[in-house]
Amino acid sequence: MSDITNNSLTEIVELIKKKEIKSEEVTTAYINNIKKGKKLNSFISESFDIALKKSQIFDANPNFDSLLPGIPLAVKDLFCTNGVRTTAGSKMLENFVPNYESTVTANLWSEGAFLLGKLNCDEYAMGSSNETSFFGNVMNPVKENTVPGGSSGGSASALAANMTPATIGTDTGGSIRQPASFTGTVGLKPTYGLCSRWGIVAFASSLDQAGPMAKTVSDCALMLEAMSGFDPKDSTSINRKKENYSKKLTKNIKGLKIGIPKEYRVEGMPNEIEEIWEKGKKILKEEGAEIIDISLPHTEYALPTYYIVAPAEASSNLARYDGVKYGFRSSNGSNLIEMYENTRSEGFGDEVKRRILIGTYVLSSGYYDAYYLKAQKVRQLIKNDFDNAFIKVDAILTPSTPSAAFKIGEKKDDPISMYLNDIFTVPANLAGIPAISVPAGSDKNNLPLGLQLIGKPLGEQTLLNLALSIESKSNFTQNISKWWEK
Amino acid sequence: MNNEKSKYLIEGSQGKWEVVIGLEVHAQVTSKSKLFSGSSTTFGADPNTQVSLVDSAFPGMLPVINKHCVEQAVKTGLGINAQINSYSVFDRKNYFYADLPQGYQISQFKNPIVGEGEITLDLKTGTKKIGIERLHLEQDAGKSIHDLDPSNTFVDLNRSGIALMEIVSKPDLRSPDEVSAYVKKLRSIMRYLETCDGNMQEGSLRADVNVSVRKEGDQKLGTRCEIKNVNSIKYMQMAIEHESKRQVELLESGVSIVQETRLFDTKKNETRSMRSKEDAHDYRYFPDPDLLPLILDKDLIEKIKKNLPELPDQKKERFIKNYSLSSYEANVLVSEKEVAAYFEEVIKIADKKLSINWIIGDLFASLNEKNISISESPIKAKQMASLISSISSGLISGRAAKEVFEVMKESGGDPVKIIEEKGLKQKSDPKELENLINKILEENKDKVQQYKSGKDKLFGFFVGQVMKVSGGTANPQLVNDILKNKLK
């Protein structure tokens, strides 16, 4: 058989179900790719022994009724995995081994999948290029020395390089969609509350949402189906019946109304982004959707709002990493305060410290009203923009990112230009609504470009259907030469 | 009574000063599990044995509100006649400390679950209403133990995450006695409601005491100091006495009070500065994004309201009305739910007036002596009633009853049986008593002579002799009657 890892997740599931291939063979194939792909640095931890053992157990007594029968999966190292080191890309948790399993990964395992390894990410998911990881840069398989995006950069890289058949990431301001766009893969940020946050290292609680990353829209639907669901352990989890996204997936989008927000046409945006947006409109129109110009007037405030709300929550969420209970503790310091100071100075990287400082500042007495409170009000206005738009349209089409993947180091010392990368993705997080990035073409350097579809709350099915149409008509093909194996 | 005379004032060199006190009481919610986790709350467990991943703030852990604790807070709110807020919000209070695993305490800041209310105090000077500012739910922190090792601090997280109600009074208290009455009343209400066991030794009830002073007659409040975490009523009173004197001395010497947090040193009986306002923590409160606003169903509030037990004030009113008790007697009997229940059980059988005297008198004295509560009393209500009935029925004398009580307070038991064993049954057969009296009069002819010649006081001597000879079992009424007749 040809290289199984070239197949989509859906295809592999079919092959396993038809007993044309064994789980162990699949697992071994991915392990081989991972071993050859060290140069990409997508993995922080590998769990090959566990994976092989689980695949053998599956093959010995296969259950084909599950969604992910015998499928090995690597996941972002932000998901706590029982008995397997979970670092969040930070020195602070370099040696942290949880004795519990996040709900989302537990859901995947109960559908027949098992853990292949833990994927690199920006430290505590704070970054847009995977350059803030304590475990080093990740390379984009599409092109050497190019970033895979962030913060789920390791996930996107491993997926595009055939080192995992699908994966999951987390998206606080674009951390699934932007890397998906940079690597020519599909990434979906679900409605806030659709996937449990329990057991995921928290960045910004009101924005964090786990979601699938996959090679195809069908795979993405399958993964979402497997990972989502109500969790009483997460107070913000939505209590509703599980959807069969993959079964309901259809290219029939006739009559759907698609909004084109004028505010997403930003100054200095490359022509290629404009062109890919036009291409998306054209495809959807040809497939029977109606294109409608809309306005989301508060869009320009989304990014500043995000960079107040997210750091504020992060400054509090990260207070628990103090060296007292688990994780890194500095050996310097002669009292409690010094222990805190040294632990947190040595344990956190620069970007994390920057955001803790910003977050602490905006919550401080005297500044709270001017920053945090105002940001919450603007956040409501942004949400209202979407509510108003969704009276007229079923989904909104935008580019995923204002540019294609950039070079490693290019924006590292320019936080503002780095933050601008999230300009199109952040609003959906602030509004708590679902959004998907689907590859739609490439730029002149052959770097993939994605289109984003933003949907109504719990409108994941519509987004998947629209993304499927774009996927089938965009003629995008992944063109990866496996340069890293040479 | 004249209120002015009983006013608690501090005599300074420049006049009289009034003390203004407000209390922030931290009451542990009676609940099997913690406010946001399923861990047990049992007191006295080995360190760190009642700690979940949530309580120790492991990565990715999330709080889930304990519905029972919410209902307990609502119940308490209704018990202090307070506004129940159907919308409340949990906030994070951020600060670093080794026994605060999350790096923040989940509390309620802007929108507490319970708003303004009031409770009525029964003071020697009459009743006084004390305003309640608010009641909110919050997590307790763990415990830092500094004295087990010279160079290390140990942390016990068993308390971490336990549900507390912070009940904030208005600055309506004016003396250490009022503070004592306030805490006792609040504790009594919560014990009636079974929302807090009020056990101060176990730390279930503590208070931060805000104290300021002002010249008598001034309307404006003075600058206050907050005395943190005082865990007994006696210490609260001592702390207030000391702190108010300290403030008066400062003010009279021209030094203004600095708003600060102080600690009460129980060994030295003084308060000392912990941190000033300038050093005060900036807690960076903000709504906890892990928790949705708490929306209370009107039906739930109504249901809790309907099922509220009779509270001390209502019980007192009923006792006064139904049993014609004095306000003082009623107060004493209703202060503890168990005492009231005991009393009501006793008077089902026994005489009311006698019962009050025996319970408030002998029984309370013996409980105090042994430092036990009424539920731990060896004398159960039925036995107490039986003892009291034995007096009213003339089976034994009051004196004999005391003797029986002495036995019962040590080892309990059926009073009728003890009476029999000790042969304390009263001699009420007139014939038998007459024989006995005749014998005594015969033996004391000289005294009879003296009595008859006017020495009335000797009557007591004869009664005493009869009692002595009968071993205290002679019915005193009968003895009196027979003696009077014989000595005519």
Boltz contact constraints between the chains, C-beta under 6 A:
constraints:
  - contact:
      token1: [A, 80]
      token2: [B, 60]
      max_distance: 6.0
  - contact:
      token1: [A, 198]
      token2: [B, 62]
      max_distance: 6.0
  - contact:
      token1: [A, 199]
      token2: [B, 60]
      max_distance: 6.0
  - contact:
      token1: [A, 200]
      token2: [B, 60]
      max_distance: 6.0
  - contact:
      token1: [A, 201]
      token2: [B, 59]
      max_distance: 6.0
  - contact:
      token1: [A, 201]
      token2: [B, 60]
      max_distance: 6.0
  - contact:
      token1: [A, 205]
      token2: [B, 289]
      max_distance: 6.0
  - contact:
      token1: [A, 205]
      token2: [B, 290]
      max_distance: 6.0
  - contact:
      token1: [A, 206]
      token2: [B, 289]
      max_distance: 6.0
  - contact:
      token1: [A, 234]
      token2: [B, 62]
      max_distance: 6.0
  - contact:
      token1: [A, 235]
      token2: [B, 64]
      max_distance: 6.0
  - contact:
      token1: [A, 235]
      token2: [B, 291]
      max_distance: 6.0
  - contact:
      token1: [A, 235]
      token2: [B, 292]
      max_distance: 6.0
  - contact:
      token1: [A, 313]
      token2: [B, 289]
      max_distance: 6.0
  - contact:
      token1: [A, 316]
      token2: [B, 92]
      max_distance: 6.0
  - contact:
      token1: [A, 316]
      token2: [B, 94]
      max_distance: 6.0
  - contact:
      token1: [A, 316]
      token2: [B, 104]
      max_distance: 6.0
  - contact:
      token1: [A, 319]
      token2: [B, 103]
      max_distance: 6.0
  - contact:
      token1: [A, 319]
      token2: [B, 104]
      max_distance: 6.0
  - contact:
      token1: [A, 320]
      token2: [B, 57]
      max_distance: 6.0
  - contact:
      token1: [A, 320]
      token2: [B, 102]
      max_distance: 6.0
  - contact:
      token1: [A, 320]
      token2: [B, 103]
      max_distance: 6.0
  - contact:
      token1: [A, 324]
      token2: [B, 98]
      max_distance: 6.0
  - contact:
      token1: [A, 325]
      token2: [B, 56]
      max_distance: 6.0
  - contact:
      token1: [A, 325]
      token2: [B, 101]
      max_distance: 6.0
  - contact:
      token1: [A, 336]
      token2: [B, 98]
      max_distance: 6.0
  - contact:
      token1: [A, 340]
      token2: [B, 96]
      max_distance: 6.0
  - contact:
      token1: [A, 363]
      token2: [B, 284]
      max_distance: 6.0
  - contact:
      token1: [A, 363]
      token2: [B, 286]
      max_distance: 6.0
  - contact:
      token1: [A, 364]
      token2: [B, 282]
      max_distance: 6.0
  - contact:
      token1: [A, 365]
      token2: [B, 282]
      max_distance: 6.0
